[in-house]
Amino acid sequence: MNKKLAKALDRSSNKTLAQIAFLIRSAEDYQQAVDHYRNEMKRLSPQTTGHQIAHEDHNLLPVLMTGYKEKFILQTF
C-alpha cells in the first residue's frame, strides 16, 4: 500500500485530484484510489455533496492520468 497515497486520499488532507493522480505509480495504487472513491460513494447518501464529489473524482481520475500514466492505465486495464 502506498502510504503517501493513502494519506492524500484522507478527506482532511485537502489534496486536489491532480495531486492524488500524481502519487499513483502502479496498478495497485490506482486500484487503491478507485476503491477509496467507491467506498466513499457506498458510505454516503447519494443526495449528499460528499457522495457527488466522490463520484466525480472516481470518474475524473483516469482523465488526469496523462503521459506515461495514461499509457500505463490503458495497458493495465
C-alpha positions in Angstrom: 0.0 0.0 0.0 1.2 3.4 -0.9 1.2 5.4 2.4 1.6 8.8 0.7 -1.4 8.0 -1.5 -3.5 6.7 1.5 -2.7 9.9 3.4 -3.6 12.1 0.3 -6.9 10.3 0.0 -7.8 11.1 3.6 -10.6 13.8 3.5 -8.6 16.0 5.9 -5.6 16.2 3.6 -7.1 18.9 1.2 -5.2 17.3 -1.7 -6.6 18.0 -5.2 -7.4 15.2 -7.5 -4.5 16.1 -9.7 -2.2 15.8 -6.7 -3.6 12.4 -6.0 -3.2 11.3 -9.6 0.4 12.3 -9.4 1.0 9.9 -6.5 -0.3 6.9 -8.4 2.7 4.8 -9.6 1.3 1.4 -10.2 -1.9 -0.6 -10.9 -2.1 -1.3 -7.1 -2.0 2.4 -6.4 -4.7 3.1 -9.0 -6.9 0.4 -7.6 -6.4 1.8 -4.1 -7.7 5.2 -5.2 -10.6 3.7 -7.1 -11.6 1.5 -4.1 -11.4 4.6 -1.9 -13.8 6.6 -4.1 -16.2 3.6 -4.4 -16.2 3.1 -0.6 -17.0 6.8 -0.2 -19.9 6.6 -2.6 -21.3 3.5 -0.7 -20.8 5.1 2.7 -22.5 8.4 1.8 -26.1 9.0 0.8 -26.5 9.8 -3.0 -28.1 13.1 -2.1 -25.0 14.4 -0.2 -22.3 16.6 -1.6 -19.6 14.2 -0.4 -21.2 11.4 -2.5 -21.3 13.6 -5.6 -17.7 14.7 -5.1 -16.5 11.1 -4.7 -18.5 10.1 -7.8 -16.9 13.0 -9.8 -13.4 12.1 -8.5 -13.9 8.5 -9.4 -14.9 9.4 -13.0 -12.2 12.1 -13.5 -9.2 10.2 -12.1 -8.4 8.4 -15.3 -8.6 11.7 -17.2 -5.9 13.2 -15.1 -3.6 10.2 -15.8 -1.6 11.9 -18.5 1.6 10.9 -20.3 3.2 7.7 -19.1 0.3 7.2 -16.6 -2.3 7.3 -19.3 -0.3 4.7 -21.3 0.1 2.7 -18.1 -3.7 2.8 -17.4 -4.6 1.8 -21.0 -2.1 -1.1 -20.9 -3.1 -2.3 -17.5 -6.9 -2.1 -17.7 
